[in-house]
Amino acid sequence: MNNLTELRDALREFTAARDWRQYHSPKNLAMAMIVEAAELVEQFQWMTPEQSMALTPEQHAAVRDEVADTLIYLVELADVLDIDLIAAARDKMAKNAIKYPAPEILDK
């Protein structure tokens, strides 16, 4: 899979094969995503910022799995609600650019 559309389609097939779509309401998917995000945060609990930047291979693998779980639920939530994630992110970045303008660099 090389893009979000291919990932979404693969997830549709995966959930359909298991008859899980019946459980994939926006509420359930949002809750599942938060659980996975909490499991991601747990991987870094009590680490210093420096330690979080220098993960062991085992820690990196665990973080990778939790990032994947979080992404999977986000993609499924967007699919159920018919949200184009790329367009939504682009639009939000434009809003943030207005809300948080970059400081002007002054010539000295």
C-alpha positions as CSV (number, residue, x, y, z in Angstrom):
1,M,0.0,0.0,0.0
2,N,1.4,3.3,-1.0
3,N,-1.3,5.8,-0.1
4,L,-4.3,6.4,2.2
5,T,-6.8,5.3,-0.4
6,E,-5.1,1.9,-0.8
7,L,-4.9,1.6,3.0
8,R,-8.6,2.5,3.3
9,D,-9.5,-0.1,0.7
10,A,-7.4,-2.8,2.4
11,L,-9.0,-2.0,5.7
12,R,-12.5,-2.2,4.2
13,E,-11.7,-5.7,2.9
14,F,-10.1,-6.7,6.2
15,T,-13.1,-5.6,8.3
16,A,-15.7,-7.0,5.8
17,A,-14.0,-10.4,5.9
18,R,-14.5,-10.4,9.6
19,D,-18.0,-8.8,9.7
20,W,-16.6,-6.0,11.9
21,R,-18.2,-3.1,10.0
22,Q,-21.3,-3.5,12.2
23,Y,-19.1,-2.4,15.2
24,H,-17.4,0.5,13.4
25,S,-19.6,3.4,14.4
26,P,-17.9,6.8,14.7
27,K,-18.1,6.6,18.5
28,N,-16.5,3.2,18.7
29,L,-13.8,4.0,16.2
30,A,-12.9,7.3,18.0
31,M,-12.8,5.5,21.3
32,A,-10.6,2.7,19.9
33,M,-8.3,5.3,18.4
34,I,-7.9,7.0,21.8
35,V,-7.1,3.7,23.5
36,E,-4.4,3.0,20.9
37,A,-3.1,6.6,21.3
38,A,-2.9,6.0,25.0
39,E,-0.9,2.8,24.4
40,L,1.4,4.9,22.2
41,V,1.9,7.4,25.0
42,E,2.6,4.6,27.4
43,Q,5.6,3.6,25.3
44,F,7.2,6.9,26.3
45,Q,6.1,7.1,29.9
46,W,8.9,8.2,32.3
47,M,11.4,8.7,29.4
48,T,13.4,11.8,29.2
49,P,13.1,13.7,25.9
50,E,16.6,12.4,25.0
51,Q,15.6,8.8,25.7
52,S,12.5,9.2,23.6
53,M,14.7,10.1,20.6
54,A,17.0,7.1,21.1
55,L,14.7,4.1,21.3
56,T,16.1,0.6,21.3
57,P,15.0,-1.6,18.4
58,E,12.4,-3.3,20.6
59,Q,11.0,0.0,21.8
60,H,10.9,1.3,18.2
61,A,9.0,-1.8,17.1
62,A,6.5,-1.3,19.9
63,V,6.0,2.4,19.0
64,R,5.7,1.5,15.4
65,D,2.9,-1.0,16.2
66,E,1.0,1.6,18.3
67,V,1.4,4.3,15.6
68,A,0.0,1.8,13.1
69,D,-3.0,0.9,15.3
70,T,-3.8,4.6,15.8
71,L,-3.5,5.3,12.1
72,I,-5.7,2.3,11.2
73,Y,-8.5,3.6,13.5
74,L,-8.1,7.1,12.2
75,V,-8.4,6.0,8.6
76,E,-11.5,3.8,9.4
77,L,-13.1,6.7,11.3
78,A,-12.5,9.0,8.3
79,D,-13.9,6.4,6.0
80,V,-17.1,6.0,8.0
81,L,-17.6,9.8,8.2
82,D,-16.6,10.3,4.5
83,I,-13.7,12.6,5.4
84,D,-10.8,13.0,3.0
85,L,-7.9,13.0,5.4
86,I,-5.5,14.7,3.0
87,A,-7.9,17.5,2.2
88,A,-8.8,17.9,5.9
89,A,-5.2,18.1,6.9
90,R,-4.5,20.6,4.1
91,D,-7.5,22.8,5.2
92,K,-6.5,22.6,8.9
93,M,-2.9,23.6,8.0
94,A,-4.3,26.7,6.2
95,K,-6.4,27.6,9.2
96,N,-3.4,27.1,11.5
97,A,-1.2,29.3,9.3
98,I,-3.7,32.2,9.8
99,K,-4.1,31.5,13.5
100,Y,-0.4,31.0,14.1
101,P,1.5,33.1,11.6
102,A,5.2,32.5,11.3
103,P,7.3,35.3,12.8
104,E,8.9,37.6,10.3
105,I,12.6,37.3,10.1
106,L,14.2,40.6,10.6
107,D,17.3,41.6,8.6
108,K,20.1,42.7,11.0
